[in-house]
Amino acid sequence: MKLRFGISPCPNDTFAFHAILERKIDLDGLEPEIRLLDIQQLNDGLAAGALDVAKASFHAALGLAGTHGLLASGAALGFGVGPLLLADRPRGLPSPGERILCPGAGTTATLLMRCLHPEAGPIEHCPFGEIMPALERGQAPYGVVIHEGRFVYRERGLHLVQDLGQAWEAATGGPVPLGGVLARLDLPPGTARRVSGVIRRSIDYAWEHKDEALATMRRHARELAPEAIWAHVDLYVNAQTRDLGEIGARALAVLDAARAPAGLLAPDAPRLGILT
């Protein structure tokens, strides 16, 4: 069974999906045609029907609730860590009228920024790989970075204003649901269960064959230093990546509820379900 499958090139994804990318495990009769795309491209591809199964930001996932469901495996939850609000020089929190670069309108990073600092902005969007270079060139005072950017911003001369993940956990008492794997609801019965099982086997394989997984991660990572790559994996590939469980479901519900006061939720909007 062929599936149009999308993931991001960030290390937690290429680690978790290494064994699928390299066909190292039994794929349970599935034939995933994998595309590695920027997170906003993944969000847009799912919304346009161009992908059957794909990683998405949880912000975008909540908006696709009527047509897609969430797989129990493959997610990224941040415990005390998450997107970083950076500045080109030492600054306080942004004031109204100060530009902030974010990695896409549908990203969880943007949702956190808007929920935690509703008066800040304007917010402008660009691919996440362009945000730190723009700050370095002085093209904007603030930017929100994701993926392995949190481990290299200091050496690039940028300054931390706030860890949005830590701020979110302090405000809600739970982890930040950053991204998860969505599947179309009209796929044949049992497909979601099969894909979840394959992802879990892929994660287990990667932990058992870390040297192999590192080669795959380095092939796709924007920051190639092994220490930065493994630091990223250690933070974002955890027990909830293998199975969301109650902790993941509760974190998703909290994020969903936060959209209403931020003006991002219609009263009759459908709720995202976890597929089993």
FENZIVEN-V741471 format. One record per helix or strand. SS is the DSSP state (helix for helix, strand for strand). FROM is the first residue (numbers start at 1). TO is the last residue. Records with the same first field share a line. If there is no record, write none. Layout:
# FENZIVEN-V741471
SS=FROM-TO + FROM-TO
This chain:
# FENZIVEN-V741471
strand=2-7 + 31-36 + 53-57 + 68-71 + 76-78 + 84-87 + 96-102 + 121-125 + 142-145 + 159-163 + 176-184 + 274-275
helix=11-16 + 18-21 + 39-47 + 58-63 + 108-116 + 128-136 + 147-151 + 154-156 + 164-172 + 191-208 + 210-220 + 226-236 + 239-242 + 245-261
